[in-house]
Every structure is written in C-alpha cells, then in structure tokens.
Amino acid sequence: MHHFDPSTEIQDYLVFGEYGDVNPSITDSSTYTFLSPEKMKELFDHEVEGCFLYSRHWNPTNKYLADALARLEDSEAALVTSSGMSAIVCSILQICSTGDEIISGRTIYGGTYAFLKNLLPRFGINVKFVNTTDLEIVKKAISDKTKIIYCESVSNPLLEIADIPKLSEIANAHRIKLIVDNTFSPIIISPIQLGAHIVIHSLTKFINGTSDCVAGCVCSSSDFIHQMMDINTGTAMLLGPVLDSHRAASILKNLHSLHIRIEKHSKNALYLAENFEKLGIKVYYPGLTSHSGHKLMKKLMNEGFGFGGMLAIDTGNAEKADALMKCMQDEKVGYLAVSLGYFKTLFSSPGHSTSSEIPKEEQAKMGLSEGLVRISIGLDNNIHKTFERIKKCLGNVGFLGH
Ligand SMILES: *Cc1c(COP(=O)(O)O)cnc(C)c1O
C-alpha cells in the first residue's frame, strides 16, 4: 500500500487570484504586453516565471490547471492540451525520430492504437505490440532502437493492471522512457511514484467528469515539460494543441471534487461487479478477487479510492450485447455512448466502437469478445435500484437462464 494522498495535494493547492478571487481569473487573451523590448527578448531566450508571451505557449489559466495536475501525479511539472490524443502524440513525437522503436501494450485505447499502428510507420517509427503484463516478453522485445515502453495503468477495455514498478526497472536498465496513460485510474494509481517517467491523462474522462469538453495533460519532469514547450523544438508548442482557458478553469474546479467522485464511482462499480458475479456472469473488474490483476492493483493503489468506476461484462455475442445495451438505455440505467468518467452511467460495446480500430483477429487474441459490454458506472445514489434495472434487462435478453 502506498501512502501518497493526491487528494490532500490538491486540497492544499491554494490560489490567490488577481483580486483575491478564490477561483483564479480566467485569462481572456491570446497575447501579452511587455513593458520593454528587452524583457520580450529575454522571454524568447528562456522562460521567466510568471511571465507570459503568447497563449499557444502558456497562459495563466492553463498554468494553474497544469500545476494542480502536477500535484495530482506528484510530478515536477505538467502541461495541458486540447485532447488526450494530442497529449499522447506530442509526448511520443518529442522522444522518437525516424528509425526508433516503441514497445506498446496490446490492450490500449483504440485511438492510441490507431496512431501507433497507422500513423507512426509513415514517419519511420515502428511499434511492437506486446502483452505488457508479461515482463519477459517486454524484455525480449527491447532492442537498441527502442525509446519508449508505452502502457495504460488500467487497460481499456479488459482492465488489465500494468506492473509499473517492474516496467520502470526494465525501462531504467535500458535508459528508455516509460509512458503510462492513467486515464482510467486518476487519484487511485500514481504512476510517477511507482517509477513512470511520463504520465498522460485524457482529462475528458474522470478528471473533468461532466462530459462537456475534450482535454488532456502530460505530467513529467520539468526538463521534459520544458522540452515539449520549447519555442524552437517543442511538439506541444509547434503542433499547437492549445486548451482554451475557459475550459481549463472549469476543469480545475471539477478536479477539486475528483476524490469524492472516484470513491463513489468505485463503490458503485464494486457493488455491481460483485452482484453480476453472483448471477454467474463473466465480469472484468479489478476489485474482484477473480480478476487477474487484483493482487497487483492492491499493491500499487493509493488507499481510500477503491478500484475505479470501469467494469466490463461478457454477454457472449454481439446480438446479446446490443439488446442488453438497448434495454439498459430504455430502463434509464444510463446512456449508450462511448467515453467514461461521467456522472451518469455510460456503456458501449468495445469491439464495435472504441476498440474497432483493432483488427478482429487481434481482438480475439487479446480476449476481447464480441459480446463485451464496457460500462462506466455513474454516481447513482441508489445503486441497488440500478442493479435491479440491469438484472431485469439481463433477464429480458435471455441471459440469466432458468
Ligand atoms: C479517451 C481516452 C484517450 C483519448 O483522449 P481524448 O481526450 O478523447 O483525446 C486516451 N486514452 C484513454 C485511456 C482514453 O480513455
């Protein structure tokens, strides 16, 4: 058990705004004035704390949010971007050049998979997709061209748990970077504490929690964040995925309730997972002792936030999955929609949506069944009633037998 408490780090983040406003003022400017040309020249030479140049580089509101996210992940520094994908793409392109290789987990977010598989080879960067839960396979895959080991702390959609300390040992032994996408387990797992070099989030999901915007972040060493923001060579600066400052301000406010939300998401998810299992349904939830990553997750997780709000059930085939999801929407369990981390329950069938970029035979190899339904559990106050509604749907689609 780790004793790092991200919620206290965020709580202790006090900001005294321009007028003593408890929520820092939202900066409404793309550019910033200088009192002298000399000062402007100085800022082009190197960053000056508290000085701003142009909003694609930094703006004060984005800086407030980035500093709070660095606290969440216990990293030296952080930057925010306009999407989780841009955070991933910019981090990888900051490190890799033509001829380099990446070792990536196989069960990763569909968009990340598509980028690694379809776009990177165009730039001469090749990716080996392996089962990153098997450390021997990871070691064997490394060559002198490898620059990055890439994984998700809790993988999508089967919720496999990455052994971050062991992967970090392997990365350090080869002087390469371990990048961890922590989107599924913010506050629960702290990858930097466990040895990761770079942590990515899609803020779109749990961290914002209201499904009203798309955003991302990178948490890492000050050195790496500076590299990404470098005016001449930084990917975040030059590819330009800027987060709007109004959005940054609203995400920062939502971040302050993350600990309460995650606790409730986790509690509700565990309740459903245990009860689905009692019905004899194949459930993937790392809080269940039957889950392959249960013991490892217990070892890695911070105390008090549970095992997260994501679970998956296997209905056996695509028809049943579709019928179940239709019924669940009709019964007001939540919405048939992609994405996750919303206050309402969201469900989709990964094989036909978020993981559809992954070829069918690859999906089968990963254990990604056609009948899989991925559910992001909401903040329902009466989770027992939600369970009864889902149970009714399972019965309707002939899943419970007689
Ligand atoms: C959604 C998601 C992303 C991509 O983030 P966007 O904000 O949609 O660009 C990356 N990784 C994971 C695990 C995700 O769930």
The ligand as an ORCA input file, in Angstrom:
! r2SCAN-3c Opt
* xyz 0 1
  C     -10.343      8.821    -24.181
  C      -9.013      8.249    -23.999
  C      -7.904      8.774    -24.668
  C      -8.018      9.892    -25.668
  O      -8.404     11.088    -25.072
  P      -9.227     12.259    -25.820
  O      -9.409     13.258    -24.746
  O     -10.503     11.651    -26.323
  O      -8.380     12.732    -26.936
  C      -6.671      8.214    -24.414
  N      -6.524      7.182    -23.570
  C      -7.573      6.648    -22.896
  C      -7.345      5.503    -21.966
  C      -8.847      7.155    -23.084
  O      -9.879      6.607    -22.450
*
